[in-house]
Amino acid sequence: MNVLGRLFVACLALLLAIPAGAGVLVLALVLDPVAGAWLTAGALAGIDGALADLSAGLPPEGLALLLAGLAQVLFWLLVVPPLLVAAVGETLRLRGSAWYGLGCGLLTAALPWLGRGAARLGSAPLAEARLTAVLFLAGAAAGLVYWLVAGRHAGPGELRRG
């Protein structure tokens, strides 16, 4: 497959992998009772802040900042890991589902730990461990969808045929 065709397939695979990871993330967060309680508490805090601003006669800037922060977090968790794993996989022409599934899952699960600067694996409470597992599942789903669409054909044989 020529380079432009490979680039098109990779972009299409990313366009399918990112929503797949988002869907698994939403499904896992809804089904997990600990994550559901965490989401409910966060949503109530955001609504409380927005209503406090509105009752004081201020525009709901806190809600806008909350939504902007949520969008940034979702970008880092749902877009960056599949993009990085796909770029490395395409560059090295890796075909293995383990690379795409495990690599993307581990990177997605590790990002919050890396973002806070210190991994406290021994002292992780149950909620953090469950959230890490949920993020791993979301990343692994995105990586496997990418592999199903484009990763299986990333090897050196593809370049010789094109």
Secondary structure, DSSP 8 states (H G I E B T S, - for coil): --HHHHHHHHHHHHHHHHHHHHHHHHHHHHH-HHHHHHHHHHHHHHHHHHHHHHHTT---HHHHHHHHHHHHHHIIIIIHHHHHHHHHHHHHT---HHHHHHHHHHHHHHHHHHHTS---GGG--HHHHHHHHHHHHHHHHHHHHHHHHTGGG-SHHHHHH-
